[in-house]
Amino acid sequence: MNPSPSPSRRGVYLITPDEADTGRLLSRLQPLLAQTPALLQYRNKAAGPALRRQQALAMAEACARAGVPLVVNDDWRLALDVGALGAHLGEHDGDLRQARREAPGLWLGASCYDELERARQAVAAGADYVAFGAFFPSGTKPGARRADPRLLAESATLGCTRVAIGGITPDNAAGLVAAGADLLAVIGGVFDAPDPVAALQSFRLAFEPNTTETTHP
């Protein structure tokens, strides 16, 4: 399978919800992919290996048709297998240095939570982007560590793409962009919205000039 197209380093980083029904997941995604988010991350914490591979392959095909780069959560080997652009690794998802060494062509991201030093170490290990958060209470991860928006500015010297995640809504998104976020990672803010397409379009307004919102957690 051909690799995903190169990513825009600015915009909405859409993440899939846990969904066991691949057909339903695809039907929910199609109108959103038509809006061409900057990236799509395939994430399904509840799925076993067989379902994850099936769904990742389906996501890769759908993303290729839509021209949206695909990132696979947790598993850089699966990302290679399905021809994804990259992989996202959390603190328990394997050795980032090994992933960079064995998959030099992947675009690798690392969860850095509320720690600037973790971000420095991730970049030194080969990360192409660092993700901070949760910035706000998160329905996906209710117990997630809370991050201060100042991390987005303080990490500018790392020279990599910065991602904000955690409880982001169209109402608080612009403040994170103003603080330095290049990408806004969202799950529930889009998929749980009454009109997911309208929600995705609203998130894009955060990247428009002269748009300001608060960033208080």
N, C-alpha and C positions, 0 to 999 in steps of 0.2 A: 504494500500500500504506500502511496506517495506521502511524504511528510506533510504536516499541516502548513498552511501559509505562515509567513512571519507575522508576529503580533504587533498591533499598535501598542505603544508603551503608555497610552493614556486613554482612560475611558472606563466602561463598566466591565468588570470581571465576573461574569455570571457563573454561579456554581449550582450544580444539580442537587435536588433534594433526594433523600433516600426514597427509592421507588422500586419495588420488586417487579412490577409489570413493565417490561421493556417497551411494549407497544404504547402503553399509556405515557411513559416517560417521553418517548419520541413525539407523541401528539401534543404534549405540553410544551415541548421545546421548539417545534417547528415554527410557530408564529414569532417566537423570540429570536431564533436564529435569523429569521427574515429581517430583523431589525439590525443585524450585524453588530452584536456586542464586540468589544475589543478582544475578549477571550471567553472560552467556555472551559470550565473545569468539571471533569467527570468525577463525582464523589458519591460513594454509596457505602457508608460504614456498616450497613446491615447485611450486605451481600457476601456470599461465599465466592471462592475463586472462579468457579465456572460461570456464575452469573455476572461477576465483575468483568470477565473477559468478553462475554457476549455483549454486555451493555457498552463496554469501551469500544468494541468494534463498531457497534451501531452508532455510537457518538462520533467516531472518527469518520464514518461515511457521511453522516448528516452534516458534520462541520465542513468536510471537504466540499460538499455541494453548495453550502452557504458561504464559503470563503471565510470561515471563522476558525482561528487557531484553537487547537485542543490541548489541554493540560490534564494529566491524570493524577489524581490525588493518591498519595501514600506509596505508589509502586512504580519506580522508574523502569523496571524490567517490563511491566505491562505497557507502559508508555512506548517503549521501543517496539514491542511486539505489534502494537496496533498502528504504528506510524504517527503517533502524536507529536506535537511540537515539543512538549516538555512534561515535567513532573513536579509535583509539589510535595515536599517532605516536612512532616512535623517532627517533634523531638524524639518520637519512638518509631520512626519510619525508615530506619536504616542510616548508614554512614554516608553523609553528603560527599565526602572526599572520594569514597569508593564509586558513588554514582557519577561524579564528574570524571573520574579516571576511566571507568568502563563504558560510559555513555557520553563522550565528549561533545556530541552534537546536540544533546538535549538542552532545552532552556529550563534551568532548574530554579525552583523557588524554595524558600525555607520559612517556616513559622518561627517568628522571633518574639511573639507574645508582648511582654512589656519590658523587654531587655535590649538595650542598645548594644551591650557587649556581646550578646548572642548574635546580633546582626553582624557585628564586625567579624566574629568568628565564622559565620556562615559565608560571608563574602570571601574571606581568606580561603575557605574550603572549596570555593567555586560556584557559589550561588549567583544567579543572574538577577534575582529579585529577592527582597525581604518583605515579609508580611507582619505587620503589627496589629494587635487587637486581642481582645474585644475592646472597642472604644465606648460602646454603649451596651446596656443589658441585651443579651442575645437569647432568642428562643431556641436556636440550634444548639448552643452550648451555654446553658444557664450558669454553670459554674466557672466559666472562662475567666482567666486573669484579665484585669482591666488595665488598659494602656492609656497614657496621657498623649494628647495630640502633639505635644512638644517633641515627642520622639520622631515624628515625621520630618520636622525641621532639623533636628539634631543629627539625623541619619543622612542628610543631604551630601555630606562629605564622603560617604561610602561609594558614590559614583554608580549606583545601581538603581533599578526601578523599585519604587516603594509602594506597597499595597496596604490599604486600610481594610479591616474586616471587623465584623461584630456589631450587630444591632443597628446597622446603617439604614437610614430611611431617606426618602427624598427631602425631608425637612432638615436633617442634620448633615447631609452629604457634602454640601458646598463648603462648610467649615473645615472639613477634613482635606478637601482639595486645596483650600487656601493655606492650610498648615503644611502642605507638601505632598499629599498623596497623589501618585500618578494613576493608580488604578483603585477602584472601589469594588471590593469583593462582596457580592450579595447573594443570598439564598432566599430567605423568607421575605425580604423586602420586595422581591419580585414574585416569587412563586406563591406566596400566601396572600398576595394582593387580590382584591376583587377583579381587577383588570390588569393582568401581568404585563401586557404590552404597554399600556399606559404608564405603569409603574417604571418599566425600563426606560421609557422615554423621559419620564420625570427625573430619573437619576442622571440622565445626560445633561440636564440643565445645570448640574453642579459644575460642569466643565466650561460653561459659558462665561465670558468676561462679565465682571461687575455683579456676579452672583455671590452673595455672602450669607452665611448662616452661622449660628453658634456651634461650638465644638465641646461644650461642657458635658461631661459624662452624666 
